[in-house]
Amino acid sequence: MANYISVPRDFSKVKSKVFLNLTKRQLVCFTLGAIIGVPTFFLVKRFGNITVAALSMMIVMMPLFFLAMYEKNEQPLEVYLDHFYEAVFKRPKKRPYKTKNYYELLAFIAAKKGEKTVDKGVKEPVPKGKEKR
């Protein structure tokens, strides 16, 4: 029986691991989560029981863990949320189709210069019988 190991063909998607098989981004987010979550646990434990303290610690740490782990279409969460914010709140809801008429601009420039036609390459049609051979 042969054992096979799948090797990715596109190495650009492979991320370098730094410590404990975690990327730099994951290490930073997990560290920040621990820095915020552990003191929260001890502060809430003082006023309530351990179950409430553990739940509050998890609620405080989850956004940072989600920030570290979530990727959609190879984009991290903050980029995805930024695109979402721009699409929903910044950009106008109705975006009419508008084009720039470059032929009007050419006609305006030609009129300024006093030319009859816009395109110099187009000549008057040659009468029949006088074509070049």
Secondary structure as the mmCIF struct_conf table of DSSP 4:
data_model
#
loop_
_struct_conf.conf_type_id
_struct_conf.id
_struct_conf.beg_label_comp_id
_struct_conf.beg_label_asym_id
_struct_conf.beg_label_seq_id
_struct_conf.end_label_comp_id
_struct_conf.end_label_asym_id
_struct_conf.end_label_seq_id
BEND BEND1 ARG A 9 ARG A 9
HELX_RH_3T_P HELX_RH_3T_P1 PHE A 11 LYS A 13
HELX_LH_PP_P HELX_LH_PP_P1 VAL A 14 LYS A 17
STRN STRN1 PHE A 19 PHE A 19
TURN_TY1_P TURN_TY1_P1 LEU A 20 ASN A 21
STRN STRN2 LEU A 22 LEU A 22
HELX_RH_AL_P HELX_RH_AL_P1 LYS A 24 PHE A 47
BEND BEND2 GLY A 48 GLY A 48
HELX_RH_AL_P HELX_RH_AL_P2 ILE A 50 MET A 69
STRN STRN3 GLU A 71 LYS A 72
TURN_TY1_P TURN_TY1_P2 ASN A 73 GLU A 74
STRN STRN4 GLN A 75 PRO A 76
HELX_RH_AL_P HELX_RH_AL_P3 LEU A 77 TYR A 85
HELX_RH_PI_P HELX_RH_PI_P1 GLU A 86 LYS A 90
BEND BEND3 ARG A 91 ARG A 91
BEND BEND4 LYS A 93 LYS A 93
HELX_RH_AL_P HELX_RH_AL_P4 TYR A 102 LYS A 113
TURN_TY1_P TURN_TY1_P3 GLY A 114 GLY A 114
BEND BEND5 LYS A 116 LYS A 116
BEND BEND6 VAL A 118 VAL A 118
TURN_TY1_P TURN_TY1_P4 LYS A 120 GLY A 121
HELX_LH_PP_P HELX_LH_PP_P2 GLU A 124 PRO A 127
TURN_TY1_P TURN_TY1_P5 LYS A 128 GLY A 129
#
